[in-house]
Amino acid sequence: MAFEVLLPIPDIAVAHIQLQHHQSIGNNIKLHTLQDGFPDLGEVELVIICLRENRRDPNHLGESLSFTEVRRAFYELFPGNWHTSIADLGDIAAGASVDDTYFAIQELNEVLIKKGVIPVFIGGSQDLLYPIYRSYDKLDQMVNLVNVDSRFDLGDASQKILNTSFVGKIIVEKPYNLFNYSNIGYQTYFNPQEEIDLMDKLYFDSYRLGNVSSDLSSVEPVMRDADVVGVDLNSIRSSELSVRHNKMPNGFDGKEICSIARYAGISDKVSSFGIFEYKNDPQEEKAAMLVAQMVWYFIEGVNFRASENLDVEKGSFTTYKVPIEDEVLTFYKSEKTDRWWIEIPFIVGLNNKLKRHTLLPSTYQDYLDACDQNIPERWFKARKKNEV
C-alpha cells in the first residue's frame, strides 16, 4: 500500500498544536500521528507531505531534513473561508537509495491523483519533481510542467540526475509525456546560453524575473494550463528567507511568491504542487513562515477554483474570430470568470500530440495583440509543439 511509506508527524510538531487557538489550522485538519495513526481520507481533498530527501543536491553534506519549524508555522495560521478538507500525512523518509525514494513518491502520488486528492509536497532537493512527474505515466495524458526557478534545470541528461538537471531527464526519457515546460522567474546569468537556445528550440516558455515582477498577472494563464507546479526556494531573494538561503541577492519577494502560489492553486488543472530546496535552520523562523504562507495561499487558491466546463459547446463562452495572415485565430471569453482562451486547431495529416481542438489559456491582451495582427507567442509555440 502506497501510504505505508509515510512516517507520522513528529510529536514535537503535534504538541505545538495544543498551544494554538482552537480555530487555527492545526486544530482543524486531519493529522497522521503516532498516537492516533493514519487519518480517514474519505472527505479529504488536499494533503500535505514532507520529503526528507536531498542527496541529489551536489551541495548535500549529509545532514538530515526536518520540517518541524514549517509545520509549527503552518499550524499557527488561521484558515480562510475554506471548504476544502485538508490532511497532513507526515513525511517520506530518505530511502536506502535515492531511487527507492523516487519509487515511493511516484507510487504515492499516482494513488492520490487517481483519488482526486491534491498533494502539496515540501522538500528536499528539487529533483524530487522527477518522480512526481513520472507518477502521471499511467494516466494516459500529456503533462504540462511549470517550474518557478532562477534556473531552467535542463542540465546534462546523459549524467546522473541532480536537482539542477532533472528537467533534461524528463525531456529525453521514455515515456514521452511532457507537452510543455514553462519556467517562471529565470535569471539569465544563471543559465548557459545553450540552455536558453534549447528552450527556444523546443518551443518551451520562459519568463524572466524582471518581466514577471513587473506584471504578476502574466503568471495566471501559464498556471491555468499546468498539471504539475514546482517552486524552488532559490527563486526567492535571500533577504526573504534565512542565513541558510544566502546566495540570492535577486529573486521574488514574499508577496510575489505567495501570489504565484495562489495562481497555482486557483488553476482548475493543477493536480500536484511542490515547494523544494528548504534548508533546516532552527535559529531562523522566517523561511519556515514563508513556506507556510505559500502553502496557505495555494490552499486559498484551491478554494476559489471556478471548475469551468471547457467544452465550448456546453460551457458559457463568447467566441471571437480574428483573421491574421493565413490563419483565423479563435478566442473564447468565459461569461463566468471573464478569463480568455485561444484554440489550438487539430491539423489533419499530422501525428498530433493533441488529438482534438484544444483550448490554450490566454489573456485579453493576447486578443488585442491578435487584432493588431500579432500572433500570440504562446499560441505559436503550442502549435509548433503539436506539429512535432
C-alpha positions as CSV (number, residue, x, y, z in Angstrom):
1,M,0.0,0.0,0.0
2,A,1.4,3.4,-1.1
3,F,0.5,5.1,2.2
4,E,2.7,2.7,4.2
5,V,5.8,4.8,3.3
6,L,4.5,7.8,5.2
7,L,6.0,8.4,8.7
8,P,3.8,10.1,11.3
9,I,4.2,13.8,12.1
10,P,6.9,14.3,14.8
11,D,5.4,14.5,18.3
12,I,7.1,17.9,18.9
13,A,5.1,19.4,16.0
14,V,1.9,17.8,17.2
15,A,2.4,19.1,20.7
16,H,2.7,22.6,19.4
17,I,-0.9,22.5,18.2
18,Q,-2.1,22.3,21.9
19,L,-0.8,25.8,22.4
20,Q,-2.7,27.3,19.4
21,H,-6.2,28.9,19.1
22,H,-9.0,26.4,18.6
23,Q,-9.7,27.9,15.2
24,S,-6.1,27.6,14.0
25,I,-5.3,25.3,11.0
26,G,-3.5,22.8,13.3
27,N,-6.8,22.3,15.2
28,N,-8.9,22.0,12.1
29,I,-7.1,19.5,9.8
30,K,-6.6,15.7,9.9
31,L,-3.2,14.5,11.1
32,H,-1.2,11.4,10.7
33,T,0.2,11.0,14.3
34,L,2.0,8.2,16.2
35,Q,-0.8,8.2,18.8
36,D,-3.9,8.3,16.5
37,G,-2.5,6.6,13.4
38,F,-3.4,7.3,9.8
39,P,-6.4,9.5,9.2
40,D,-9.5,8.7,7.2
41,L,-9.1,10.3,3.8
42,G,-12.8,9.8,2.8
43,E,-13.6,13.5,2.5
44,V,-10.1,14.9,2.2
45,E,-9.4,17.0,-0.9
46,L,-5.8,18.2,-0.3
47,V,-2.9,16.6,1.6
48,I,0.5,17.9,2.8
49,I,3.5,15.6,2.6
50,C,7.1,16.4,3.5
51,L,10.0,14.8,1.7
52,R,13.2,14.2,3.6
53,E,15.4,13.6,0.6
54,N,18.2,15.8,-0.6
55,R,21.0,13.5,-1.7
56,R,20.9,14.6,-5.3
57,D,21.9,18.1,-4.3
58,P,25.6,18.5,-5.1
59,N,26.0,20.6,-2.0
60,H,24.5,18.0,0.2
61,L,26.7,17.5,3.3
62,G,24.9,14.5,4.8
63,E,22.5,16.5,7.1
64,S,19.0,15.1,7.6
65,L,15.9,17.2,6.9
66,S,13.3,18.2,9.4
67,F,10.1,20.1,8.7
68,T,9.0,20.8,12.3
69,E,9.5,24.5,12.0
70,V,7.4,24.7,8.8
71,R,4.7,22.7,10.5
72,R,4.7,24.8,13.6
73,A,4.4,28.0,11.4
74,F,1.6,26.5,9.3
75,Y,-0.4,25.1,12.2
76,E,-0.4,28.6,13.8
77,L,-2.1,30.2,10.9
78,F,-5.9,30.6,10.6
79,P,-7.7,29.2,7.6
80,G,-9.6,31.4,5.3
81,N,-13.3,30.9,4.5
82,W,-12.3,27.4,3.1
83,H,-14.5,24.5,2.2
84,T,-11.6,22.2,1.4
85,S,-10.8,19.3,3.8
86,I,-7.1,19.1,4.5
87,A,-4.8,16.4,6.0
88,D,-1.1,16.4,6.9
89,L,0.0,12.9,6.1
90,G,3.5,13.2,7.6
91,D,6.9,12.5,5.9
92,I,8.5,10.3,3.3
93,A,12.0,9.5,4.7
94,A,15.0,9.1,2.5
95,G,15.1,5.5,1.2
96,A,18.0,3.1,1.2
97,S,18.8,4.7,-2.2
98,V,17.5,7.8,-3.9
99,D,15.8,5.6,-6.4
100,D,13.9,4.0,-3.5
101,T,12.7,7.4,-2.5
102,Y,11.7,8.2,-6.1
103,F,9.7,5.0,-6.3
104,A,7.8,5.8,-3.0
105,I,6.9,9.3,-4.2
106,Q,5.8,8.1,-7.6
107,E,3.6,5.4,-6.3
108,L,2.0,7.6,-3.6
109,N,1.3,10.5,-6.0
110,E,-0.2,8.2,-8.6
111,V,-2.7,6.9,-5.9
112,L,-3.5,10.5,-4.8
113,I,-4.1,11.7,-8.3
114,K,-6.4,8.8,-9.1
115,K,-8.4,9.6,-5.9
116,G,-8.7,13.3,-6.9
117,V,-6.7,14.4,-4.0
118,I,-4.3,17.3,-4.5
119,P,-0.8,16.7,-2.9
120,V,1.3,19.6,-1.6
121,F,4.9,18.4,-1.3
122,I,7.5,20.2,0.8
123,G,11.1,19.1,0.2
124,G,14.1,18.4,-0.1
125,S,16.0,18.8,-3.3
126,Q,14.1,19.8,-6.4
127,D,15.0,16.7,-8.4
128,L,12.0,15.2,-6.5
129,L,9.9,16.8,-9.1
130,Y,11.1,14.0,-11.4
131,P,9.2,11.2,-9.6
132,I,6.2,13.5,-9.1
133,Y,6.1,14.0,-12.9
134,R,6.6,10.3,-13.5
135,S,3.5,9.5,-11.4
136,Y,1.5,10.6,-14.5
137,D,3.0,7.9,-16.7
138,K,0.0,5.5,-16.3
139,L,-2.7,8.2,-16.5
140,D,-2.7,8.5,-20.3
141,Q,-2.3,12.2,-20.6
142,M,0.2,14.7,-21.8
143,V,1.7,16.8,-18.9
144,N,2.4,20.5,-18.6
145,L,5.1,21.3,-16.0
146,V,5.7,24.7,-14.5
147,N,9.0,25.4,-12.7
148,V,9.3,28.6,-10.6
149,D,13.0,28.8,-10.6
150,S,16.0,31.1,-11.3
151,R,17.4,28.2,-13.5
152,F,15.9,26.1,-16.2
153,D,17.3,22.9,-14.6
154,L,17.9,21.3,-18.0
155,G,21.4,20.1,-17.3
156,D,23.2,17.2,-19.0
157,A,20.6,14.4,-19.4
158,S,23.4,11.9,-20.0
159,Q,24.6,12.3,-16.5
160,K,23.1,11.2,-13.1
161,I,20.0,13.2,-12.3
162,L,20.6,16.2,-10.0
163,N,18.5,19.0,-8.7
164,T,19.9,21.1,-11.5
165,S,19.3,18.6,-14.3
166,F,16.0,16.8,-13.7
167,V,14.1,18.6,-16.5
168,G,16.6,17.2,-19.0
169,K,15.8,13.7,-17.8
170,I,12.1,14.4,-18.1
171,I,12.6,15.5,-21.7
172,V,14.7,12.6,-23.0
173,E,13.5,9.6,-21.1
174,K,10.5,7.5,-22.1
175,P,7.6,7.6,-21.9
176,Y,7.4,11.0,-23.5
177,N,4.5,12.6,-21.6
178,L,5.8,16.2,-21.5
179,F,3.8,18.5,-23.7
180,N,5.1,21.8,-22.3
181,Y,7.6,23.1,-19.8
182,S,7.4,26.6,-18.5
183,N,10.0,28.4,-16.4
184,I,8.9,31.4,-14.3
185,G,11.5,33.8,-12.9
186,Y,14.7,32.7,-14.6
187,Q,17.7,34.9,-14.2
188,T,19.9,35.0,-17.4
189,Y,23.3,34.9,-15.7
190,F,22.4,31.6,-14.0
191,N,21.7,29.8,-17.3
192,P,24.2,28.8,-20.0
193,Q,23.4,30.2,-23.5
194,E,23.0,26.6,-24.9
195,E,20.1,26.0,-22.4
196,I,18.4,29.3,-23.3
197,D,18.7,28.3,-27.0
198,L,17.3,24.9,-26.2
199,M,14.3,26.4,-24.5
200,D,13.6,28.3,-27.8
201,K,14.3,25.3,-30.0
202,L,11.8,23.1,-28.1
203,Y,9.2,25.9,-28.0
204,F,9.1,25.9,-24.2
205,D,8.0,29.0,-22.3
206,S,10.3,31.1,-20.2
207,Y,9.7,34.3,-18.3
208,R,12.5,36.5,-16.9
209,L,12.3,37.6,-13.3
210,G,12.0,41.2,-14.1
211,N,9.2,40.7,-16.6
212,V,7.2,38.6,-14.1
213,S,7.8,41.0,-11.2
214,S,6.5,43.9,-13.3
215,D,3.3,42.1,-14.3
216,L,2.5,39.2,-12.0
217,S,-0.8,38.6,-13.8
218,S,1.2,37.1,-16.7
219,V,1.7,34.0,-14.4
220,E,-2.1,33.3,-14.4
221,P,-2.6,31.8,-17.9
222,V,0.6,29.7,-17.5
223,M,-0.6,28.2,-14.2
224,R,-4.1,27.7,-15.7
225,D,-2.5,25.3,-18.2
226,A,-0.3,23.4,-15.7
227,D,-0.6,19.9,-14.3
228,V,2.5,20.0,-12.1
229,V,3.9,23.1,-10.4
230,G,7.2,23.2,-8.6
231,V,8.7,26.1,-6.7
232,D,12.4,26.3,-6.0
233,L,13.0,28.4,-2.9
234,N,16.2,29.7,-4.6
235,S,13.9,31.7,-6.8
236,I,13.3,33.9,-3.8
237,R,15.8,36.6,-2.8
238,S,17.8,35.6,0.3
239,S,16.6,38.5,2.5
240,E,13.1,37.0,2.5
241,L,14.4,33.7,3.8
242,S,17.3,32.8,6.2
243,V,21.0,32.6,6.5
244,R,20.9,29.1,5.1
245,H,19.5,30.5,1.9
246,N,22.1,33.1,1.4
247,K,23.2,33.1,-2.3
248,M,20.3,35.0,-4.0
249,P,20.5,38.8,-3.8
250,N,17.8,38.9,-6.5
251,G,14.5,37.0,-6.7
252,F,10.9,37.2,-5.9
253,D,9.8,38.8,-2.6
254,G,7.5,37.2,-0.2
255,K,4.3,38.9,-1.5
256,E,5.2,37.9,-5.1
257,I,5.9,34.2,-4.4
258,C,2.7,33.9,-2.4
259,S,0.7,35.5,-5.3
260,I,2.3,32.9,-7.6
261,A,1.4,30.1,-5.2
262,R,-2.2,31.4,-5.2
263,Y,-2.3,31.4,-9.0
264,A,-1.2,27.8,-9.0
265,G,-3.9,26.9,-6.5
266,I,-6.7,28.7,-8.4
267,S,-5.9,26.7,-11.6
268,D,-8.6,24.1,-12.2
269,K,-5.9,21.9,-13.8
270,V,-3.0,21.8,-11.3
271,S,-3.1,18.4,-9.6
272,S,0.4,18.3,-7.9
273,F,2.2,21.2,-6.2
274,G,5.6,21.2,-4.6
275,I,8.0,23.6,-2.7
276,F,11.6,22.5,-2.7
277,E,15.1,23.3,-1.5
278,Y,14.1,24.0,2.1
279,K,17.1,24.2,4.4
280,N,17.0,23.4,8.1
281,D,17.7,26.4,10.2
282,P,16.1,26.2,13.7
283,Q,17.5,29.6,14.6
284,E,15.7,31.3,11.7
285,E,11.9,31.1,11.7
286,K,11.4,33.5,8.7
287,A,12.0,30.8,6.0
288,A,9.6,28.4,7.7
289,M,6.9,31.0,8.0
290,L,7.2,32.0,4.3
291,V,6.9,28.3,3.2
292,A,3.9,28.0,5.5
293,Q,2.3,31.1,3.9
294,M,3.0,29.8,0.4
295,V,1.1,26.6,1.3
296,W,-1.7,28.8,2.8
297,Y,-2.0,30.8,-0.4
298,F,-2.0,27.7,-2.6
299,I,-4.9,26.3,-0.5
300,E,-6.7,29.6,-0.7
301,G,-6.4,29.4,-4.4
302,V,-7.8,25.9,-4.5
303,N,-10.9,27.1,-2.6
304,F,-11.6,29.7,-5.3
305,R,-11.4,27.3,-8.2
306,A,-14.1,28.0,-10.8
307,S,-14.3,24.4,-12.1
308,E,-15.2,25.7,-15.6
309,N,-16.5,23.5,-18.3
310,L,-14.1,24.0,-21.2
311,D,-16.4,22.3,-23.7
312,V,-17.1,25.3,-25.8
313,E,-20.4,23.7,-27.0
314,K,-21.6,23.2,-23.4
315,G,-19.9,26.0,-21.5
316,S,-20.8,29.7,-21.4
317,F,-18.4,31.4,-23.8
318,T,-18.3,34.3,-26.2
319,T,-16.5,33.5,-29.4
320,Y,-14.2,35.9,-31.2
321,K,-12.6,35.1,-34.6
322,V,-9.6,37.1,-35.7
323,P,-8.2,36.8,-39.2
324,I,-4.4,37.1,-39.2
325,E,-2.0,36.3,-42.0
326,D,-3.3,32.9,-43.4
327,E,-4.9,31.9,-40.0
328,V,-8.1,32.6,-38.3
329,L,-7.5,32.7,-34.6
330,T,-10.5,31.7,-32.4
331,F,-10.7,33.2,-28.9
332,Y,-13.2,32.3,-26.2
333,K,-14.1,34.5,-23.3
334,S,-15.7,32.9,-20.3
335,E,-19.0,34.5,-19.3
336,K,-18.5,33.0,-15.8
337,T,-15.0,34.3,-15.0
338,D,-14.0,36.7,-17.8
339,R,-11.0,34.6,-18.5
340,W,-9.7,34.0,-22.1
341,W,-8.7,31.0,-24.1
342,I,-7.4,30.6,-27.6
343,E,-8.0,27.5,-29.7
344,I,-5.2,25.3,-31.0
345,P,-6.7,23.6,-34.0
346,F,-6.4,19.9,-34.9
347,I,-4.2,19.6,-38.0
348,V,-5.3,16.8,-40.4
349,G,-2.5,14.5,-41.6
350,L,0.0,15.2,-38.8
351,N,0.9,13.0,-35.9
352,N,-0.7,15.4,-33.4
353,K,0.2,15.2,-29.7
354,L,-3.2,16.6,-29.1
355,K,-6.0,14.7,-30.8
356,R,-8.7,17.3,-30.6
357,H,-9.3,21.0,-30.6
358,T,-7.5,22.3,-27.5
359,L,-8.0,25.5,-25.6
360,L,-4.9,27.3,-24.5
361,P,-5.3,29.8,-21.7
362,S,-4.6,33.3,-22.9
363,T,-5.3,36.9,-21.9
364,Y,-7.4,39.8,-23.2
365,Q,-4.1,41.4,-24.2
366,D,-3.4,38.4,-26.5
367,Y,-6.8,39.1,-28.2
368,L,-5.9,42.8,-28.6
369,D,-2.4,41.8,-30.0
370,A,-4.1,39.5,-32.5
371,C,-6.4,42.2,-33.6
372,D,-3.3,44.3,-34.3
373,Q,-2.1,41.3,-36.4
374,N,0.5,40.0,-33.9
375,I,0.3,36.2,-33.3
376,P,0.4,35.4,-29.6
377,E,3.8,33.8,-28.8
378,R,2.3,31.0,-26.6
379,W,-0.2,30.1,-29.3
380,F,2.7,29.9,-31.9
381,K,4.8,27.7,-29.6
382,A,1.9,25.4,-28.7
383,R,1.0,25.0,-32.4
384,K,4.6,24.1,-33.2
385,K,4.8,21.5,-30.4
386,N,1.6,20.0,-31.8
387,E,3.2,19.6,-35.2
388,V,6.4,17.9,-34.0
